[in-house]
Amino acid sequence: MKMNKFFSNIIVLSIIAVSFLTGCDSFDRTGVTDEIYVDHSSITLFVGDKFQLKASPEGNNFEWSSSDTTIATVSNGLVIGVNAGTASIVAKRGNVEFPVTVTVENKVHLTDINLSADSLEINPNASTTVLVTTVPENANDVPLTDFAWWSDNENVARVTSAGKITGIGEGATTIHYRRGPIYKVIYVECSLTFPFKGPHILSASTSLDLPFRDFDKGGEGYAYHDTDTSDAAGSTYRADNGDSNSPGVDIEGSSDIGWTASGEWLLYTLNIQDAGTYELTFTASGNGGTAHFELDGTDVTGLINIPSTSGWGDYQWGNPVIITFTQGLHKLKFYEDQASYNILSMKFTYVK
């Protein structure tokens, strides 16, 4: 009886196993998809250039073909640009294909770069963008990513990759631009004020006559201070010469400055070519008063007495003062301590 029961159990298990295997046949069986890949879906070549495409899985034989062999040819994945245009390179295995778009261009050599500015005057915290154009405009032999901007002194001015230059602090620096093998520079001066109708150069060889009306550009509080914001004289001299930011200074016609008042001042940027001592004299008219000159913020003359004249149109040269300059750019301020005079012109003459 034990042997019969054992065999019975084996028969039952066999029937269950057969039933399970039979039931598996009712499920769908998924086939293996035959896929290929190429390492690029599109490429750009110059006429005459070559490019090796790689297809996978490795170790398989692929059929390579070109839709237009007058534009691009292919052999074992090696593509050669023939003429300008667009073609499709196809890698094929069995019934499966992988297309690669090939654009072929004529090579146009970059010969030069033009920048929209080669020098800039910029105020701290102000920005301007320099535009770049290639010569010729359709040059394509240098990649668009092959360029760089940089500043010699980022404490004076900084530049972004888009050519946006921002003034940081007073001084001068050089901004550089490189595209491929070609370099260009932009000379940048950053200041709160800039010469009006300048540069005003002091040299040993020639005296400088500088009209008082030609004070710096920069506006109230930077290039000048006027206690009365109205323009009593009504002159358009400054605006006519590119400075619309100085309406408070009373220029009579296009010559002298009138309606002066105590505490007002005017600032001038001077370019000292020859360092040394200079004699400074200036013309004034009217009821007289006092003034002094400041060089880079320091009083260098003390009070200067300005005598009265016979009338507002009777301009006379005042007492000379001596100022010593070092080479380079300097800011000279004319400060009206007690003012009841008109002022016309300054004259700088090299002494030693």
RODO-2510 file (C-alpha; in nm, 4 decimals, decimal comma):
residues 352
     n   res          X          Y          Z
     1     m     0,0000     0,0000     0,0000
     2     k     0,2892     0,2419     0,0765
     3     m     0,4476     0,1822    -0,2623
     4     n     0,1187     0,2420    -0,4424
     5     k     0,0615     0,5671    -0,2510
     6     f     0,4134     0,6869    -0,3399
     7     f     0,3577     0,6256    -0,7091
     8     s     0,0236     0,7955    -0,6892
     9     n     0,1857     1,1089    -0,5501
    10     i     0,4432     1,1123    -0,8314
    11     i     0,1667     1,0871    -1,0911
    12     v    -0,0212     1,3791    -0,9324
    13     l     0,2900     1,6011    -0,9256
    14     s     0,3648     1,5117    -1,2880
    15     i     0,0147     1,6114    -1,3936
    16     i     0,0505     1,9464    -1,2082
    17     a     0,3881     2,0150    -1,3720
    18     v     0,2548     1,9375    -1,7193
    19     s    -0,0449     2,1624    -1,6545
    20     f     0,1835     2,4493    -1,5426
    21     l     0,4061     2,4192    -1,8507
    22     t     0,1047     2,4039    -2,0762
    23     g    -0,0368     2,7162    -1,9091
    24     c     0,2882     2,9071    -1,9807
    25     d     0,2283     2,8582    -2,3534
    26     s    -0,0772     3,0865    -2,3262
    27     f     0,1460     3,3983    -2,2509
    28     d     0,2770     3,6212    -2,5367
    29     r     0,6436     3,5832    -2,6137
    30     t     0,8393     3,9091    -2,6815
    31     g     1,0868     3,9036    -2,9686
    32     v     1,4284     4,0758    -2,9615
    33     t     1,4329     4,4088    -3,1488
    34     d     1,7220     4,4490    -3,3930
    35     e     1,8554     4,8031    -3,3226
    36     i     2,1663     4,9968    -3,4338
    37     y     2,3079     5,3312    -3,3262
    38     v     2,5506     5,5855    -3,4754
    39     d     2,7513     5,8186    -3,2482
    40     h     2,6211     6,1338    -3,4266
    41     s     2,2801     6,2191    -3,5640
    42     s     2,4153     6,5188    -3,7588
    43     i     2,7545     6,6617    -3,8520
    44     t     2,8852     6,9701    -4,0324
    45     l     3,1930     6,9562    -4,2539
    46     f     3,3884     7,1882    -4,4774
    47     v     3,4469     7,0834    -4,8377
    48     g     3,7361     6,8358    -4,8362
    49     d     3,7080     6,7516    -4,4654
    50     k     3,6722     6,3959    -4,3359
    51     f     3,4785     6,2610    -4,0370
    52     q     3,4655     5,9061    -3,8985
    53     l     3,1233     5,7890    -3,7833
    54     k     3,1005     5,4909    -3,5485
    55     a     2,8063     5,2497    -3,5438
    56     s     2,7146     4,9978    -3,2752
    57     p     2,6850     4,7207    -3,1726
    58     e     3,0536     4,6820    -3,2496
    59     g     3,1667     4,3827    -3,4424
    60     n     2,8704     4,3937    -3,6796
    61     n     2,8929     4,4616    -4,0490
    62     f     2,7028     4,7705    -4,1648
    63     e     2,6088     4,8926    -4,5063
    64     w     2,6904     5,2649    -4,5478
    65     s     2,5378     5,4838    -4,8158
    66     s     2,4931     5,8517    -4,9084
    67     s     2,1755     6,0070    -5,0436
    68     d     2,3851     6,2405    -5,2614
    69     t     2,7442     6,1488    -5,3379
    70     t     2,8004     6,4854    -5,5088
    71     i     2,7721     6,6430    -5,1619
    72     a     2,9174     6,3752    -4,9328
    73     t     3,0559     6,0247    -4,9754
    74     v     3,0941     5,7493    -4,7151
    75     s     3,3005     5,4324    -4,6823
    76     n     3,2980     5,2202    -4,3663
    77     g     3,1618     5,5230    -4,1792
    78     l     3,4276     5,7652    -4,3086
    79     v     3,2422     6,0678    -4,4476
    80     i     3,4084     6,3086    -4,6937
    81     g     3,2609     6,6490    -4,7789
    82     v     3,2557     6,6984    -5,1563
    83     n     3,0461     7,0083    -5,2277
    84     a     2,8349     7,2537    -5,0304
    85     g     2,4898     7,1206    -4,9500
    86     t     2,3055     6,8679    -4,7323
    87     a     2,2949     6,4907    -4,7647
    88     s     2,1883     6,1937    -4,5556
    89     i     2,4396     5,9256    -4,4609
    90     v     2,2737     5,5960    -4,3687
    91     a     2,4097     5,3066    -4,1659
    92     k     2,2109     4,9862    -4,2379
    93     r     2,2037     4,6339    -4,1007
    94     g     1,9363     4,4049    -4,2268
    95     n     1,6143     4,6035    -4,2390
    96     v     1,7223     4,8565    -3,9755
    97     e     1,8663     5,1972    -4,0710
    98     f     2,0177     5,4907    -3,8836
    99     p     2,0305     5,8215    -4,0797
   100     v     2,2872     6,0969    -4,0153
   101     t     2,2330     6,4458    -4,1595
   102     v     2,5514     6,5859    -4,3125
   103     t     2,5868     6,9559    -4,3915
   104     v     2,8823     7,0524    -4,6086
   105     e     2,9986     7,4162    -4,6246
   106     n     3,2577     7,6081    -4,8201
   107     k     3,5298     7,7293    -4,5835
   108     v     3,5436     8,1094    -4,5518
   109     h     3,8565     8,2285    -4,3715
   110     l     3,8357     8,4895    -4,0938
   111     t     4,0667     8,7788    -4,1885
   112     d     3,9836     9,0456    -3,9308
   113     i     3,7583     9,1557    -3,6447
   114     n     3,5850     9,4925    -3,6071
   115     l     3,4779     9,6260    -3,2680
   116     s     3,2221     9,9048    -3,2331
   117     a     3,4687    10,1010    -3,0157
   118     d     3,8450    10,1102    -2,9697
   119     s     3,8348    10,3484    -2,6718
   120     l     3,5739    10,4254    -2,4073
   121     e     3,5055    10,6843    -2,1414
   122     i     3,2816    10,5337    -1,8773
   123     n     3,1566    10,6319    -1,5333
   124     p     3,1800    10,3971    -1,2340
   125     n     2,8759    10,1640    -1,2258
   126     a     2,7829    10,2565    -1,5841
   127     s     2,7858     9,9949    -1,8616
   128     t     2,8128     9,9803    -2,2378
   129     t     2,8201     9,6868    -2,4778
   130     v     3,0802     9,6610    -2,7532
   131     l     2,9573     9,4903    -3,0705
   132     v     3,1773     9,2474    -3,2654
   133     t     3,1628     9,1862    -3,6410
   134     t     3,3770     8,9482    -3,8436
   135     v     3,5558     9,0221    -4,1687
   136     p     3,4147     8,8839    -4,3877
   137     e     3,0776     8,8604    -4,2156
   138     n     3,0250     8,4994    -4,3332
   139     a     3,3621     8,3760    -4,2049
   140     n     3,3158     8,0262    -4,0639
   141     d     3,6580     7,8699    -4,0185
   142     v     3,6772     7,9730    -3,6499
   143     p     3,4216     7,8048    -3,4189
   144     l     3,1707     8,0372    -3,2557
   145     t     3,2962     7,9205    -2,9158
   146     d     3,6575     8,0145    -2,9899
   147     f     3,6642     8,3654    -2,8397
   148     a     3,7507     8,5401    -2,5128
   149     w     3,7131     8,8780    -2,3370
   150     w     3,9268     8,9983    -2,0451
   151     s     4,0380     9,3142    -1,8627
   152     d     4,3890     9,4026    -1,7521
   153     n     4,2497     9,5619    -1,4354
   154     e     3,9095     9,4524    -1,3084
   155     n     3,9263     9,7157    -1,0340
   156     v     3,8819     9,9751    -1,3119
   157     a     3,6530     9,7977    -1,5605
   158     r     3,5162     9,4481    -1,6151
   159     v     3,3800     9,2772    -1,9245
   160     t     3,1372     8,9873    -1,9757
   161     s     3,1431     8,7201    -2,2452
   162     a     2,8785     8,9261    -2,4277
   163     g     3,1110     9,2293    -2,4522
   164     k     2,9327     9,4298    -2,1808
   165     i     3,1883     9,6605    -2,0175
   166     t     3,1141     9,8027    -1,6711
   167     g     3,3080    10,0753    -1,4965
   168     i     3,4193     9,9815    -1,1445
   169     g     3,6569    10,2500    -1,0164
   170     e     3,8486    10,5513    -1,1404
   171     g     4,1538    10,4740    -1,3522
   172     a     4,2496    10,3368    -1,6927
   173     t     4,2756     9,9821    -1,8243
   174     t     4,2795     9,7819    -2,1452
   175     i     3,9996     9,5434    -2,2434
   176     h     4,1082     9,2588    -2,4732
   177     y     3,9082     9,0552    -2,7245
   178     r     4,0289     8,7441    -2,9051
   179     r     3,8538     8,5541    -3,1836
   180     g     4,0562     8,2611    -3,3093
   181     p     4,4081     8,3978    -3,3789
   182     i     4,2978     8,7639    -3,4025
   183     y     4,3315     9,0077    -3,1095
   184     k     4,1792     9,3530    -3,0556
   185     v     4,2002     9,5976    -2,7644
   186     i     3,9799     9,8725    -2,6212
   187     y     4,1374    10,1439    -2,4081
   188     v     3,9005    10,2252    -2,1221
   189     e     3,9095    10,5255    -1,8938
   190     c     3,6774    10,5137    -1,5954
   191     s     3,6087    10,8417    -1,4189
   192     l     3,3332    11,0516    -1,2677
   193     t     3,4260    11,3345    -1,5076
   194     f     3,5882    11,3664    -1,8499
   195     p     3,7480    11,6525    -2,0422
   196     f     3,5105    11,8719    -2,2393
   197     k     3,6543    11,9552    -2,5838
   198     g     3,9782    11,7972    -2,4628
   199     p     4,2272    11,6606    -2,4061
   200     h     4,3770    11,9618    -2,2304
   201     i     4,7510    11,8946    -2,2576
   202     l     5,0205    12,0722    -2,0575
   203     s     5,3625    12,0582    -2,2191
   204     a     5,6943    12,2391    -2,1979
   205     s     5,6790    12,3470    -2,5618
   206     t     5,3382    12,5173    -2,5826
   207     s     5,1273    12,7249    -2,3455
   208     l     4,7688    12,6096    -2,2915
   209     d     4,4813    12,8568    -2,3097
   210     l     4,1812    12,6933    -2,1428
   211     p     3,8457    12,8767    -2,1352
   212     f     3,6636    12,8491    -1,8028
   213     r     3,3516    12,7443    -1,9977
   214     d     3,5262    12,4184    -2,0973
   215     f     3,4989    12,2515    -1,7551
   216     d     3,4578    11,8734    -1,7416
   217     k     3,1578    11,6688    -1,8430
   218     g     2,9951    11,4903    -1,5510
   219     g     2,7200    11,7124    -1,4173
   220     e     2,6330    11,8826    -1,0906
   221     g     2,8372    11,7706    -0,7927
   222     y     3,0965    11,5965    -1,0093
   223     a     3,2164    11,8383    -1,2792
   224     y     3,0819    12,1569    -1,1238
   225     h     2,8733    12,3015    -0,8429
   226     d     2,6337    12,5883    -0,9037
   227     t     2,4182    12,7256    -0,6224
   228     d     2,1466    12,8312    -0,8677
   229     t     2,0175    12,5555    -1,0957
   230     s     1,8611    12,8017    -1,3403
   231     d     2,0600    12,9233    -1,6429
   232     a     2,0431    13,3001    -1,6126
   233     a     2,2537    13,3506    -1,9247
   234     g     2,0506    13,1155    -2,1456
   235     s     2,3499    12,9900    -2,3432
   236     t     2,3353    12,6634    -2,5382
   237     y     2,7140    12,6407    -2,5760
   238     r     2,7579    12,3245    -2,3702
   239     a     2,4603    12,1430    -2,5210
   240     d     2,5671    12,2452    -2,8718
   241     n     2,9021    12,0758    -2,8065
   242     g     2,7713    11,7478    -2,6712
   243     d     2,7123    11,8141    -2,2994
   244     s     2,3459    11,8468    -2,2039
   245     n     2,4206    11,7807    -1,8360
   246     s     2,5417    12,1267    -1,7328
   247     p     2,2384    12,3579    -1,7524
   248     g     2,3057    12,5256    -1,4197
   249     v     2,6305    12,6963    -1,5215
   250     d     2,5704    13,0507    -1,6468
   251     i     2,7702    13,0846    -1,9679
   252     e     2,7232    13,4196    -2,1362
   253     g     2,6980    13,3583    -2,5101
   254     s     2,9841    13,1218    -2,5804
   255     s     3,2563    13,3013    -2,3892
   256     d     3,2665    13,3801    -2,0165
   257     i     3,0966    13,2440    -1,7058
   258     g     2,8867    13,4957    -1,5178
   259     w     2,6468    13,5145    -1,2220
   260     t     2,9126    13,3456    -1,0038
   261     a     2,8435    13,2912    -0,6346
   262     s     3,0544    13,2043    -0,3313
   263     g     3,0976    12,8299    -0,2854
   264     e     3,0609    12,7411    -0,6531
   265     w     3,3362    12,5505    -0,8338
   266     l     3,4440    12,4093    -1,1713
   267     l     3,6576    12,0998    -1,2403
   268     y     3,9055    12,0403    -1,5255
   269     t     4,0854    11,7217    -1,6295
   270     l     4,4417    11,8018    -1,7385
   271     n     4,6807    11,5708    -1,9223
   272     i     5,0326    11,6582    -1,8078
   273     q     5,2697    11,5601    -2,0854
   274     d     5,5761    11,7206    -1,9274
   275     a     5,5987    11,7104    -1,5493
   276     g     5,7210    12,0262    -1,3806
   277     t     5,6239    12,3697    -1,2551
   278     y     5,3709    12,5784    -1,4478
   279     e     5,2602    12,9390    -1,4112
   280     l     4,8833    12,9778    -1,4108
   281     t     4,7148    13,3102    -1,4754
   282     f     4,3485    13,3799    -1,5467
   283     t     4,1226    13,6633    -1,6561
   284     a     3,8323    13,8006    -1,4542
   285     s     3,6111    14,1092    -1,4497
   286     g     3,3567    14,2711    -1,2209
   287     n     3,3581    14,3525    -0,8518
   288     g     3,6385    14,1156    -0,7509
   289     g     3,6671    13,8621    -0,4711
   290     t     3,8778    13,5567    -0,3903
   291     a     3,9328    13,2047    -0,5244
   292     h     4,1757    12,9153    -0,4977
   293     f     4,2844    12,6120    -0,7015
   294     e     4,2747    12,2500    -0,5802
   295     l     4,4833    11,9783    -0,7473
   296     d     4,3391    11,6294    -0,7022
   297     g     4,1483    11,7537    -0,3963
   298     t     4,4323    11,9477    -0,2299
   299     d     4,4544    12,3265    -0,2110
   300     v     4,7765    12,4174    -0,3957
   301     t     4,7493    12,7986    -0,4160
   302     g     4,5779    12,9359    -0,1075
   303     l     4,3439    13,2325    -0,1470
   304     i     4,3963    13,4351    -0,4640
   305     n     4,2818    13,7955    -0,4581
   306     i     4,0805    13,8931    -0,7654
   307     p     4,0730    14,2739    -0,8019
   308     s     3,7716    14,4653    -0,9287
   309     t     3,7754    14,6076    -1,2829
   310     s     3,6016    14,8977    -1,4495
   311     g     3,3095    14,6831    -1,5612
   312     w     3,1791    14,3331    -1,6289
   313     g     3,3306    14,3417    -1,9761
   314     d     3,6721    14,4672    -1,8616
   315     y     3,8641    14,1393    -1,8317
   316     q     4,2099    14,1580    -1,6788
   317     w     4,4705    13,8928    -1,6069
   318     g     4,4891    13,8119    -1,2361
   319     n     4,7991    13,7601    -1,0211
   320     p     4,9926    13,4514    -1,1385
   321     v     5,0200    13,1381    -0,9261
   322     i     5,2699    12,8521    -0,9500
   323     i     5,1542    12,4865    -0,9544
   324     t     5,3746    12,1778    -0,9789
   325     f     5,2345    11,8825    -1,1760
   326     t     5,3496    11,5239    -1,2087
   327     q     5,3060    11,3474    -1,5418
   328     g     4,9654    11,1965    -1,6232
   329     l     4,6014    11,2879    -1,5679
   330     h     4,5069    11,5313    -1,2915
   331     k     4,1902    11,7079    -1,1751
   332     l     4,2182    12,0830    -1,1210
   333     k     3,9324    12,2589    -0,9411
   334     f     3,8686    12,6343    -0,9496
   335     y     3,6891    12,7199    -0,6248
   336     e     3,5070    13,0524    -0,5889
   337     d     3,5530    13,1482    -0,2225
   338     q     3,4043    13,4981    -0,2432
   339     a     3,2629    13,5601    -0,5859
   340     s     3,1426    13,8791    -0,7444
   341     y     3,3197    13,8430    -1,0752
   342     n     3,2971    13,6945    -1,4220
   343     i     3,5708    13,4568    -1,5407
   344     l     3,6894    13,4063    -1,8963
   345     s     4,0087    13,2056    -1,9496
   346     m     4,3114    13,0365    -1,7896
   347     k     4,6647    13,0184    -1,9285
   348     f     4,9250    12,7557    -1,8316
   349     t     5,2913    12,8217    -1,9136
   350     y     5,5793    12,5837    -1,8385
   351     v     5,8426    12,7314    -1,6034
   352     k     6,0836    12,4455    -1,5305
***
